[in-house]
Amino acid sequence: MAAYAVELLRGGLVESRVRADVAVVDSLGHIRYWFGDPDYRTFWRSSAKPFQALPLLEAGGQAAFHLTPEEIAIICASHGGEAQHLALVTDLLERLGASPDELICGIHPPSHRDTAWELIRQHQAPTVLHNNCSGKHTGMLMLATLLNAPRSGYHLPDHPVQQHIRQAVLTMTRMRPDDLATGIDGCGVPTFYLPLSRMALAYARLVDPRGLDVGTAGAAWMIAEAMRHHPELVSGTGRLEVTLAEATDYRFVAKGGAEAVFCLGIPERGLGIAVKLEDGNSRVMGPVVAEILRQLDELTPEMEEKLADVLHPVITNHSGTVVGAIRPVLTLHAGRL
């Protein structure tokens, strides 16, 4: 079961605790390190996006649509709705000959605060392009085109697009079809319910695709490299994926998801990491992820210094006075349970 991973202190006293589960898995499927319950099941949410993009590239999407690494990154994104994000999605839709009206992901304000406030100042309403999943949905329209399937209904579980995505998830997680449950994500497409250890395995295979067929391995490599080098497109300004990348010389493939899920791949070691905070609140995800990387000896002293505010964040009051701290207390266990 989940174990206490973080303490929030005020005046030197513990005010709150957050529990977590962690799995660190190699590309052969071995659980190398763990905390809490590495087989805890939860929804993958947006951390599944690289694998939802995988069938597009397996089907030849990179050549068919002349996709750049930046465009592959936006297809894997939970973007902030910033100008650079909208420009990429708009260009992809135009190249496809599709309208934003074909995207069924819905409308919400940009998660990037300055962009959201600028819309308000200009008396403009957000559009479907501001939805953090608009790139993913555009990629799904592209896949429908390559499959000679109708673009309408691409979000439905029995549509060829979603069937190909399901098969990609089964391949990368090595799960049995009858063991992979689904729900409906916030953007209207299926989301997958599986153990953290299988999420971590998928990320390990994404960055170390040995054993995959040539087409899948090539697609995995393109996605991993695009995400690794363009975290500002995969997420957005000020987000954890970007902070980690800038502090560590772009060493990791990282992708967060709703309800406090976060996954990483470490290419140099062929490891995948999956984290779930039990309460579904991501406010302490940064300290947890950074501490895991520290315990895995993935952070040099210089990197730790750059990540000091993430590893050891302080709590301030409304006047800016430091009144407390957030303290990771997890210790990874080596080997299988």
VENTA-V916825 format. One record per residue. PSI is psi in degrees with one decimal (none if undefined). D_FIRST is the distance of its C-alpha to the first C-alpha in Angstrom with 1 decimal. Layout:
psi:d_first
PSI:D_FIRST
PSI:D_FIRST
This chain:
psi:d_first
164.6:0.0
147.3:3.8
159.4:6.4
123.4:10.0
-23.7:12.1
141.3:15.3
137.9:17.7
120.8:20.6
146.9:23.6
123.7:26.9
29.1:29.7
0.9:27.6
145.3:25.3
123.0:21.7
-38.5:21.9
156.7:18.5
148.5:15.1
132.2:13.0
152.3:9.3
161.7:8.7
143.1:7.5
139.2:10.5
133.1:12.4
117.0:16.0
144.1:18.0
174.8:21.8
-7.8:24.3
-6.2:24.3
7.7:20.7
131.8:19.5
112.5:16.2
-37.1:17.8
155.1:15.2
164.1:11.5
138.8:9.1
-122.8:5.4
102.9:5.0
-14.4:8.7
15.3:9.2
133.6:7.5
136.5:10.8
173.8:12.8
139.8:16.5
-26.5:18.1
-138.1:20.7
-10.5:23.3
-10.1:21.6
-5.5:23.0
-37.5:26.5
-33.3:27.7
-22.0:27.1
-23.8:28.8
-19.6:31.7
-46.3:31.8
-31.0:34.0
-44.7:36.6
-32.9:37.2
-33.0:37.1
3.9:39.8
21.0:42.0
-32.1:41.2
-45.2:41.8
-40.7:45.3
-37.2:46.1
7.9:45.3
48.5:46.0
132.0:42.5
164.2:42.2
-37.4:39.0
-39.7:38.9
-35.6:39.1
-40.6:36.4
-42.0:34.2
-28.1:35.0
-25.5:34.1
9.4:30.6
153.7:30.5
73.2:28.8
165.4:32.0
3.2:33.1
20.1:36.3
167.3:38.5
-42.7:42.0
-32.1:41.2
-47.3:38.5
-37.8:40.8
-42.4:43.6
-45.3:41.7
-42.4:40.5
-42.9:44.0
-40.1:45.6
-42.2:43.4
-42.4:44.2
-39.5:47.9
-33.7:47.8
-17.5:46.4
32.8:48.9
159.1:46.3
148.3:46.1
-25.3:43.2
-17.0:43.7
-13.1:42.2
128.0:38.8
14.3:36.7
-12.7:33.8
-179.9:35.3
134.6:36.3
158.6:34.6
154.1:35.8
140.8:35.2
-19.8:32.1
114.2:34.4
-44.0:35.7
-38.0:39.2
-40.9:39.7
-42.6:38.7
-34.2:41.1
-38.4:43.8
-42.7:43.7
-44.2:44.0
-32.3:47.0
5.3:48.6
39.6:48.1
144.6:46.3
146.8:43.5
156.9:40.7
178.1:41.0
-25.6:38.8
-26.5:39.2
-16.7:37.2
133.7:34.2
-18.4:31.6
9.2:31.4
-33.7:35.2
-43.2:35.3
-44.6:32.8
-34.4:34.8
-39.8:38.0
-35.8:36.7
-37.7:36.0
-39.6:39.6
-42.8:40.7
-41.7:38.9
-42.1:40.4
-44.9:43.8
-28.5:43.3
0.2:42.3
36.3:45.4
156.9:43.1
142.3:43.8
-31.1:42.3
141.9:41.9
13.1:38.7
-19.0:37.0
-10.9:33.7
143.8:33.6
-30.8:31.3
2.1:34.3
145.8:36.3
-34.4:36.9
-49.9:35.3
-28.7:31.9
-39.2:32.4
-37.3:33.0
-43.2:30.0
-41.7:27.8
-37.3:29.4
-41.4:28.8
-42.5:25.0
-42.3:25.1
-48.3:27.1
-27.3:25.1
-11.3:21.6
39.9:23.2
154.9:21.6
144.9:23.6
-39.3:25.3
-1.9:24.1
-1.6:20.4
98.7:20.7
160.1:20.5
159.9:22.1
-168.2:22.7
126.1:25.4
173.3:24.9
-23.6:26.6
2.5:29.6
-3.3:30.1
165.7:29.1
141.6:26.3
150.3:22.9
141.2:20.5
114.4:17.1
167.8:15.3
149.3:12.5
-37.1:12.3
-32.7:13.8
-32.4:16.7
-46.0:17.3
-39.1:17.5
-44.2:19.8
-41.2:22.0
-35.4:22.5
-41.0:23.3
-27.8:25.9
-41.7:27.2
-11.2:28.2
76.8:29.0
25.8:30.4
137.2:31.9
-15.7:32.1
155.2:32.4
162.8:35.8
-44.1:38.2
-43.8:38.0
-40.8:34.2
-41.7:34.1
-40.6:36.8
-42.2:35.1
-42.8:31.8
-43.7:33.9
-42.5:35.7
-46.4:32.6
-43.9:30.8
-39.2:34.0
-43.3:34.7
-40.4:31.3
-40.6:31.5
-12.1:34.9
55.9:34.8
-24.7:31.6
-19.7:33.9
-33.3:34.4
-31.3:30.9
-91.1:29.9
176.7:32.5
128.4:34.0
0.3:31.8
162.3:28.5
-39.9:25.8
-40.8:26.8
-44.7:30.4
-44.9:29.6
-44.4:27.7
-46.7:30.6
-29.4:33.3
-18.7:31.9
19.9:31.2
37.2:34.3
47.4:32.5
-22.3:30.5
158.2:27.4
117.0:26.8
143.4:24.5
120.5:23.6
165.2:21.6
163.9:20.7
160.5:20.4
34.7:17.4
53.9:16.3
141.3:16.0
133.2:17.9
147.5:19.0
153.2:21.5
139.5:23.7
97.0:25.5
-41.2:28.8
-22.9:30.1
-2.0:27.2
36.6:26.2
147.5:22.6
145.4:20.3
135.7:17.5
132.4:15.1
139.0:13.2
123.2:11.6
128.4:11.7
-37.4:9.8
-2.2:13.2
9.0:15.2
123.6:17.6
9.6:18.8
-25.1:20.8
17.7:18.9
-39.7:18.3
-54.6:21.3
-37.2:20.3
-50.2:16.9
-44.7:18.7
-39.1:21.7
-38.2:19.8
-46.3:18.1
-36.4:21.6
-44.5:23.0
-22.9:20.8
5.7:21.8
35.4:25.4
-4.3:26.1
122.1:27.8
164.5:31.2
-37.8:32.4
-40.6:34.4
-42.1:31.4
-38.8:29.4
-42.0:32.4
-29.0:32.5
15.6:28.9
-41.2:29.3
-19.2:28.9
-43.1:25.6
-37.8:24.1
63.5:25.4
151.0:26.3
160.9:28.1
127.7:28.1
157.4:31.7
-173.2:33.4
-12.2:35.8
-0.9:38.6
4.4:36.7
134.3:36.3
122.1:33.2
-5.2:31.4
-168.4:27.9
159.8:25.6
123.7:22.2
113.2:20.6
136.2:17.8
10.5:16.1
150.4:13.6
118.6:14.7
141.7:14.2
141.4:14.0
141.9:16.7
179.7:16.8
154.2:14.8
none:11.9
